[in-house]
Amino acid sequence: MGYRARNVELDYDLAKLVPETDEDYKTLQNFEKEFGVDDNILAIGIKDSALYTPQNFARLQYFAEAVKDIKGVNNLLSIANLQKLQKNSQERKFEMQPLITNLPEDQETLDSLLQEIKDQKFFSSQLLNSENGATAVIITLDEEIFNSPDRLRLMSDITQLGDAFEEKTGIELHYAGLPFVRSTMMTKVRQEIIQLLILSVIVTALILLAFFRSWDAVLFPLLVIFSVVIWSVGTLDLLGYKVTILTSLIPTIIVVIGIPNSIYLLNKYHQEFEEHGNKIKAISTITRKIGIVTLITNFTTAVGFLVLTFTEIKLLEEFGIVAGVNIFATFIVSIILIPAVFSYLPEPGRKQLKHMNFKMTDFVLTWLNKTVHYNRSVIYIATIVIVSLAIVGGFKLNSISHMVDDLPKDGKTITDLRFFEDNFSGIMPLEIVIDTKKKRGIIQRTTLRKVNEFEEFLDSIPAISQPISVVSMVKATRQAYYNGNPSFYALPNSRDYNFIMRYLQQDEENVSVLESFTNEDLSSMRVSLKIADIGSDKMNTLIENSIKPRMNEIFEGEDFDISITGTTPIFIKGNEYLVENLRLSLLIAFLIIALVMGILFQNIRMIIISIIPNVIPLVITGGLMGYLGVPLKPSTVLVFSIAFGISVDDTIHFLAKYRQELFANNFFVPLAVTKTLKETGKSMIYTSIVLFAGFIIFVTSSFGGTVALGALTSTTLLVAMFTNLLVLPSLLLTFDDGKRNKLSHPLIEQYDEDFYLEEEDEEINLSRIKKAEPKVPFKPEEQKKS
């Protein structure tokens, strides 16, 4: 597995959160086949008056030309290397010619040049904010190279040139665009895999050492878990998966979730050894008694992850499969290696057994026992009040997601994104495809006029940049037809339309100036926009309540197919789709675990009692999210299925021991609850502390989603510890009469006295038995008495 783990790669693709069967996703795929991808634009922004000096303007051109020469850069557009559309009267066609033939050497020449740049309406609208002087360098990247191992080299080459430009000019550059966001995110993922893994190992090691006071109890469980961590990374390569922002968390999750197996095994091992002092017997007993329970608890935990495969979303499927399979592998490795290793180690000494009589833990367990026996009404009232408040908070929950949800709010990436939103209305891609269903239908005057009206409406929306389309290009050709006069940047009128179209028709024999915006037969066109990252709720409102109604009004009576697509709306829809499917996954997890409980206990009352303490933490977490304004998004919804699968483990351990104590204590419920709390309660507290500390590590991440996952999961599991130690035993005392069929042994049954293995008997060597002669012979009468 270590050998396979070497080959795992980072995934730089933008996560496709919408299934391939979705109609909107199919529309995006058709768009990409027709016009190319829309998520390969890298933008570099500048807002500094120092740029507009001859020296720094020349440096901008050198920078632009150097970037353009980098392998993987398809095209670059900036005010320093701008081209203009010109009319070739002899050949009756339009041509692209460099606007700047010689760099300006004085300020007057530069100012004149800047005015000429502003006059190029088609290009200047994309590159220059005429109100405050902000400018942008637009770089089109080769999608194949960017999605190959060369991506790191490509981004490094661009940023190195940018750093050199900043150093020479003192002008700050702002980077934005999906390629930069993806590259930044995955670079951080690479760093955080090691960071979170090391932190989780340190924290769990310290907790194990504090509990068991033995380096053996720290080193060997961690070695067991470390082997499964290697398995998890190797599994990614075996299944052909790459490291995503979710799968990068699996090694840390394996450490956090895997350690409780060792805690239960070691705690029971020490309890057994303290009882009779026989090391091998203690190890044999824990393997038999804890093995089936640990198998079941690891299964329920794995279910919390495996149900993610029902979402039909690749990102979650991969995460769920790899995490679920390796959590189950943790059981196999633990149940084999922990007993095996400790059978070779010396017997635990008094220091290692000291935790069995840890006063603080004993005090807590004694308080819990008294509370559930004598103050159950207080527990019920407090629980009802808290859950009622949580339900109220749950109604305040909303679902909002952004393209850059996971990045730090005060980081440079977000700051640079805000720069483009403030100066250029955003940088996230949005596309509108208009299919006229007629050859050359998009260059008909009536179509152009309607599209122009639609574009003017879109341009009036603050969150959307000026549209770029065939309409813009036709306007630019009219300006070029009239020798570049900016006052002619408009749609052709009835007099010049035919002349301009002849130029465009002649140009089709070579490279059409329209090719980036239309299909081959000119029947359909794209309207390219850039939009601010306004969030899924505002995006839906904007599209459904503003853009679509106006669009339908303008094109009413036309038999056009018009679709709004692009990476941004698909990503936003994907997040909403994800939230809905994660709700379904949680329901499936709930049903599967309830079914498991039914198989284990074969008692409807016990199934209900076992589910209640694990639903309460989820309701409380949902209420907290509502009150604190934490929105439902992929990272936060993920918490519920994961936490539910983990928290059920404590319930299973408790009820397994409880059933055993019922049979051992003549079905007397109060005594069975007391003994269960005393023995299993300690392990539940230990494991809950490890889980809380392990998941709280995620708050050190620089990704908002990972922070939310860690904080909410740790909170949920902490609440689950209290509900399993207070609410669960209270429910048993109130509703369980203790009556069980002695002849019925469900799967959860743990055997004690009756579990006999013939091979454990020692062979008796008869030849070594000797008849002992009495030292003092019995007198007959004494013998008779005897």
N, C-alpha and C positions, 0 to 999 in steps of 0.2 A: 504493500500500500504506500509505503514511503517512496518507492521508486516511481509509482504512478503519480503521486502527489507533486513530483517535480515538474510535471507537464501542465499543471493547471494554469489557465490564463485568466486575466481580468476581462470582464465583458464591458466594452465601451459603447455598445448599442444602447439607444434609449429604450427603456423597458416598454415592451408592447403589452399593455394591460387589457387590451380588448381582444377577445377570441377572433380567430381568423374567419369564423362563420358570421360575424357581425356585419351588417350591411354597410355601416359607416366605415368599418375597417376595409371592406372590399372597395369602397369608393376611393379611399386613400391609396390602396394598392394600384387601382386603375390610373389614378392621377400620376403616381410615380412612374408607371410604365409609359405614360403619354408625355409627361413634361419633366421627369426627373425628380429626385428627392428635394425636399425643402428644408431639411435640417442640417445642411452642410455649410451654413454661412457663419463665418467668424467675423465679428465687428470689433474695431478698435476706435475708441472715441477720444477726442481731444477738445478741451475748452480752455484755451489760454491765449491771450492776445500776443504773447511772445512768439507764437507760431508765425504770425504774419509780418515777419521781417525777412529780407532776402536770404540771409544766412540760414535761418531755421526752416524756411520754406524749401530751400535746396536740400537740407538734411531730410525733410519729410519725403522729398522725391527719391533721394538715395535709399531711404528706408523702404519705401514702397517698391522700388525696383528690386531691391535685395530680397524682399519677401516674395515677390512674384517669381523669382528664380528658384525658390526652394522646391524640391521635389515633393509633390503632393498638393501644391497650390495650383488650381486650375485657372483662376482669374483673380484680379485685384482691381478695385475701383477706388480712386481717391481724387481729391482736388489737385494733387500734384502730378498725376499722370492721366488726367481726364482726356477723353476723346470726344469729338463732336461729329454730328451727322452733317455731311455735306452733299450738295447736289452735283452730280457729274452730268453736265448738260450734253456733252458729246455722246456718251454712252446711255444717256437717259436712265440713270439709276442713282441710288444713294450710297454713299461710302462713309466709313468711319475713318476719321483722320485725327492725329494727335493735336490737342488744343495747344499744348506747350511745346514749342520747338526749341526754344532757348530759355534757360532759367533767367529770371529777372535779376539784374545786378543792382538796382536801386529801388527805393520805396515807391517812387512814382510809377515805375513800370509794373511793380508787383500789384499796386492798387488797381491799376488798369486791367491787369490780368484777372484779379479777383472779381472785378465787375463783369468781365467777359464770362467767367465761370458761372456767376449768378445768372447770366442771361441764358445759359444752357438749362432750360427749365426741367427737362426730362431727368437729367443726371443730378443737377444741383439739389433737387428736392430730396434726394436720397442721401446726399453727402454733406449738406450744409444747412445749418439753421441760421437763416439770414437775420434773425432778431438778436441773437447773442453771440454769433460767431462760432458756435460749436460745430465741429466737423467730424466725419467718420471715415474710416478706411474699411471698405467692405471686401472680405476675402472669401472666395469660393474654394472649398477644399475638395480634393478627390475622395469620394466616399469609400472607395475600396482601400485606399492607403490608410485613411483615418481609422478604418475598422480592422486594420492589420497590426502586427507588432511594430510597424514603423510609426504608429501614431505618437508614441512618446517622443521619438526623434523629431517628428514634424512640429509638435507643439513646442518642444524645447528650442528648436531652431527659430521659430517665430518670436517666442518670448525673449530669447537672447538678443535678437536684433532690436526688439522693443526696449530692453534694458539699456542697450548701448545708446539708443536714441534718447532715452530719458537722461542718461548720464551726461551726454554732450549738450543737451538743450535745457535741462532742468524742467522739462515739460512732462507732466504726468499723463500716462496712457491708461485708458479704461478698456478692459477686455470683456466682451459679452458674446452671446450667441450659444446655441445648443452644443456645438463641438467643444467650446471652452468649458461650459458647465459640466458636460459629461467627463471631460478629461480631468477637471478639478476634482469632481466627486470620486472618480475611481483612483486617483492618486491618493486622496485621503483614505479611501477604503484600504488600499495597500498598507498604509501606515498604521491604520487602526486595528487591522487583524492582529498584528504582533502586540500592539499596545494593550488592547483589551484582553488578549490571551494571557499576557504576563501579569496584568493586574488581577485577573481572576485566579490565577495560580497562587499568587502571593496571598490574596485575601483568604482563599479556602485553606491554604496551608496554615496560616496563622490561627484560623478558627479551629481546625483539627488539632493543632498543637495545644491550644487553650483547653479544649475539651478532654483530650485523651492523654496529655502530658507525655507523649512518646513520639520520637521521630519515626519509629516504625509505622505508627498509625498515620503519619503524614506522608512519608516517602512512597510507600507501596501503593496506597490508594491513588496517589497522583500519577505514579507510573502506569497504573491500570488505565486511568482516564487519558493519559497522554497517548497511549497506544490507540485508543478509540478516536482521539483527535486526529491522529495520522490516518486512521481508517476513513474518517469523514472527508478529509481533503482528497484522499485517493479515490473515494466513491465518486466525487465530482468528475474526475478524469475518466473513470470507468464508464460512467453514464454519458459522457460527452458534454457535460455542463461546464460553464465558466463561472468565475467568481463574480457575483452581483452584490449589490448593497445588502441584500438579505442573506445570501449564502455565506457572506463573509462573517456573519455573526455565529455560524454554527459551531466552530471550535470553542468559542467562549461558552455557548449554551451547553455544549457537551460537558465541559468542566463543571459548570454550575449544577446541572441536573444529574450528572453522574456521581458526584460525591455523596449525595444522600444514600445511595446503595451501600457504599462503604460504611457510612455512619450506622445504618441499621444493622449491618452484619457485625461490625466491631462492637457495637453497644451490646448486642445480644450475646456475642462471644464472651465478653467480659462478665455479663450477668451469669451465664452458664458456668464459666470457670470459677467465679466467686462462690457459686453454690456448692460445687463438688471438687474443684481443684484438679480435674482431669482435662488436660489441654485437647487431646485428640477427640475425646468424647464431646467436649464443648464445640469443637469445629464441626464434627459430624452432625451434631444436633442443629446448629444454626443453618447448615446447608439444607437440611431436611425441612426445618420449621419455617425459616425465612425465605427459602428458595421459591416456593409457589407464590407467596405473597409478593415478593420482589418481582417475579415474572409478571404478575397481574398489574402491579403499579407501573412498571415500565411500559406495559402494553397500553394502559390508559393514557400515560404521558405521550407515548408515540402517536396515539389516536388524535391527540390535540394538534399534532403537526400533520399527520397523514390526511386528515380531512381537507386540508388545503388543496389537495389534488382535485377535489370536486369543483373548484372554481373555474377550471378549464383555462387558467391563465398561466402562461409559461413561467413567469417569475415566481409565482407562489407554488406551482407544482414542483419545481426543482427544489425550492426551499423545504417544502413539506416532505418530499420523498427522502432527500438526503438526511434531514434532521430526524425524521421518524425511524428510518432504517438504522441509523447509527445509535439512536437512543435505545433501541431494542438490542443492538450489539453490545451496548454498555452492560446490560444485564448478563449476557453470555460471558463476557470477559470477566466481570466482577465475580459472578458465582463460581467461576472456575479458578481464577487466579488468587483472589483474596483468601479463600480457605487453603489453597495449595501453598501459598507463600507463608502464611502464618503457621502452617503445620511444621515448617522448618525452623521458624524463629523460636527463641526461648519463651518460656511461659511468661505471661504478663506479671510484672511485679506489683508491689503495693502502690508504687507511684502511679503506674498505669491504671490501676483500679480505683484510684482516689476519686475520679469523677463520678463513680457510682454513688458516692455519699457527699456530693457537692451540695453544701448547705443552701446556697441560693436557689438551685434548681429544686431541691427538696421543699424549700419554703414555698416556692411558686406552686408546685404540684399539690402541696397540702392545702394551700389557699384555694386552688381550683377545685379540689375535691370537696371542701367544705361549702364552697359557693354553689356547686351544682346540686349538692344534697339539701342545703337549707335555704338557698336564695334563688330558686329557679324562677320564681315569679318576677324577680328583679331582672334576671337575664332575658326573659321573654318580653317584658315591657320595654327594656332598653333596645332590644333587637327590633321590635315592631316600630318604635319611634325612629330609630336610625334608618331602617329600610323605607319607612314612609317618606322621610326627608329626602332619601336618595332617589325615590321614584319621582318626587317633585323636581329634583335636579335633573333627572333623566329627560324630562320634557323640554329642558333648555338646551339639549344637545343639538348640534347642527353639523352638517357635512360640508366641509370646505377644504379644497386642496389647491395647491399652487404648483407650477412647474418646478420651482426651486424650493419646495417645502423643506427638504432635508438640510439645506445649507445654513450655516450660522447667520442669524439676522444682522449681526454687526460685522460680518466678514467682508473682505474686499470684493468677493464675487457678487454678493448682493448689492453692495454699494455701487459697483460698476453697472449692474443691471438697472438700478434706479437712475443712474446717469443717463442711460439711453431712454428710459421712460420719461424723464424730465425734459430731455432735449430733442428726442426723435419719436416720441409717443410709443416707444417700446421696441423690442427686437425679436419677440417670439413669432414664429411663422403662422400665418393664417392664409388660406387659399380659398378662392371661389371659382368654380368651374362652370362655364356657360356653354351648353351644347345646343346649337341652333338646329341640328339634324339636317342641315343643307350645306352642300359644298359651297365654299366661299361665303357662307352666311354671316360670318362674324365681321366682314368688312363692308357689309351693306350699310348705307347711311342711316337707315332707321334703327338698325341694331346698334351702331356706334353711338347714336344719340341717346338711346335708352341706357346703354352701359355707362355713358358719360354722366347721365343724371344720377344713376345708382352710385357711381364713384364719388360724385360731389356730396352725396348724402353720407357715404362712408368716411370721407375726409372731414366731415363736420363733427365726427365722434372723437372726443379728446383722447380716448385710449387707443385709437387706431391711427397708424401713419398714413401718409398720402399713398393711394393705390398706384400700382404699376401694372400696366396691361397693354393690350393692343391699342386701346384708346390713347394712352400716353404716347405710344410710339407713333401713332398716326399724327397726333398733335406735333410731335417732334419733327416728323417728315414735312409737315406743312411749314414749320419754322425754317427748316433747311431749304425747302423749295423757294422760300422768300429770303434766301441768303442769310439765314441765321437771325433775322429780326425777331426779338422776343415777343413783340406785340402780335405776331402771327402764330404764337403757340396756342392753337385752338383746333377744333375739328374743321375739316374742309367744308366750305360752303358749296352751294350748287354749281358755282362757276369753276372752282379749282379742284373739285373732287376728282373728276375724270383724269385731269393731268397728273395729279399726284398718284392715283391708282395705276396709271401707266408706268410710272417710275417703279412702283413697288412690284408690278407684274414683271417688268423687265429684270428686276433684281432677283426674282425667284429662280432664275436659271443658275445663279451663283449661290451665295449664302444670304438667305433672306434676313432682313433686319427684324422680321416678325417671328423667327423660328423659336425663340425662347418663350413666346407667349401663346403660340397656336399649335394645332396639330397640322399634319401634312396637307390636308385638303381644305384647311381654313374653315372647318365646320364648327370647331369648338375652341375656346380660349380660356386662359387663366387670368384671374385678377389677384395679384400678389399683394399681401398686406403684412405689416408688422404690428403686433399688438402687445400691450403691456400685460404683465403677469398679474391680472386682476383677480384671479381666483375662480374656482369652478362655479360658485353661486352667481357672481356677477357676469361671468362668461355666458352661462345659460340664459340669464335674463336679457343680456345684450343681444344674443343670437335669436332667441325665441320671441322676445317681446319687442324688439326694435328692428333688427336687420331683416329678418324673414318677412314681417308684415309689409315693410316698405318695399322690399324686393318683389313680393307678390303684386303689390300695387303698381309698380313701375312696369313689370313685364306681363301684366294682365292682358290676355288675348293672344299672347305669343306661345307657340307650341315648343317652348324651350325646356330642356332639363337643366336645372340649376342646383348645384350642391355646394354646401359649405364644408370644407375639409381642411386637411393640413395636420401637421404633427401636434399643434397646440390643442385644438378641439378634441382630437382623438385621445390625447394624453389625459385631458380633463375628464372626458367621458370614461376613460379607462379607470380612473380613480373612483368615480362614482360606481361603476360596474363592480370594481373591486370591493368596495364597502358593502354593496348589496350581497355579493357572493360570499363574503366573509361571514355575514349574518347567517346565510344558509349553512356554511361550514360549521358554525357554532351550534346550530340546531342539530346537524348531523352528528357532531361530536357528543352532544347531550344525549341523543337517542342511543348511540352506540354504547356510551358509558352506562346508561341506564340499563341497556340489555345485558352488559357485562355484570352489573350488580345483580340483575335478576338471575343470571346463571350461577353467580357466586352464592347468593343467599337463599334463593328459592322462596322468597317471602316478600309479598307486596309491601307490607308495612316497613320492612327493613330497607327496601329500595327507596321509598319516599323519605325515610329518615336519613339515608345516606346522601341523597341529592340536595336536601335543603341547606345544610351547612356550606355547600359549595356553590350554590346559586346566590346566596346572600352577598359574598364578596364581590361578585360580578355586578350586582345591582348597586352596591355602595360605590364601586369604582365608576360606574356609569354616572351616578349622581354627582360624584366629585368632579368628573369631567364637565358636566353641565354647569355646575356652580363656578368652576375655575375658567370656563370659556375654552376648554380644550376641544377642538373639533373632531368629529369622526373622520378619519382618513386611514389609509392602509396600515400605517404603523400603529395607530391606536386601536383599531378594530382587531388587529392581530392579537392583541393582548388577551382578549376574552377566551379564545379557543385554547391558547397556550396555557394560560393560568388555570383554566378549568381542568385541563388534562393533568396538570401537576398537582393541584390542590386535592384532587380526588385520592391521590396516593395516601395522604395522611388518614383519610377516612377508611380506606381499605385496611391499612395497618391497624387502626384502632378497632374496627369491627372484627377483624380476624382474631385479635387477642381477646376481645370481649366475648366472642363465641366460645373460645377455649376456656376462659374463666367461668363462663356459665356452666359448662359441663363439669368443671373441676369443683364448683362450689354449689352443687345441688340446685342450679338454676335460680340462685338468689341474686336478682339484678343489682341491688345496691352494692353488694360485696364485689360482684364482677366488675362494675364500673370503677370502684375504688382501686382494685388491683390493676385494671387496665390503664387507668390514669397514671398510676405509680410507675409501671414498667414502660409502656409504649409512649406515654406523655413525654418522657425525657428525650427519646429519639425524635419525636415530633418537634420539640422545641429546638433541638440541635439542627435538624435538617431545615427547619423554617428559617433559622438564623443564617445558615449557609446560603439558602436560596435568596433570601432578602439581600444579603451582602453581595452575592454574585450578580444579581440582576441590577442592583443599584450602581454597579460599576459602569453600566452603559450610559449613565448620565455624564461621564467624562468624555463621551464622544462629541465630535464637532457636528454631527448630523442630528437635526431636530427630531427626525423619525426614530432614530436609535435612542435618543434621550427619552422620548415619550414612551417607547417600548420598555425601557429599563425602569423608569420611575413608576409607571402604572402597573407593570407586572410585579415588581417588588412590593408595592402597596397592596395589591390584590392578594398576594401570597401571605403577607403579614396578617391581613384581616382573616384570611382562610385559616391560619393557625389558631386564632382566637375562637373562630366559630367551631372548629373541630375539637377544641379543648373545652369549650363552654356550652355551645348550643347542642352539639352532637350528644354528649353524655346526658344533658338535661332532657333531650327528646327521648333517649333510651329509658331514663328513669320514669318519665311521664307516660310513655305510650307502649313500652315493651313489657309484657307480662313475664317474660323469661321462659315461657313454655316452648320446648323444642322436642321434636321426635328423636329419641335416642338412637333409633335405627337408621335415621336419615343423615347422611353425611355429604353436604354440598362440597363443591370444589374448594371453598375457602377453609374447610375444616383442617385444623392443625392437630396432629396426633402427638400425644405425649407418652403416656405409660404403655400404650398398646402397640407402639411402633417398634417392631422387633425385627432385626436383621440377623439371620443365622450365622452369616460370615463374621459377625462381630464377636462370637464366642471364641475363647482361646482353647486350643486343643490341649487335652490333659495327657501328659506322658505317664502312663501307668507304671512303667519300669522304675520311675523315680519315687513312687510311693512306698514308704516303709512302714512297717508295723511298729508303733512306739511301745516299748516296754514300760509299765508303771514302775516308778521308783519305790513306791510303798504299796505292797500288795493289799488288795481289799480283803477285809475279813468277810467271811460268808454272809454274816448277818447284815454287814454294811452294803455288801453287794446286792443282797436281797432287797434291802431298803432302797438302794439305788435303782 
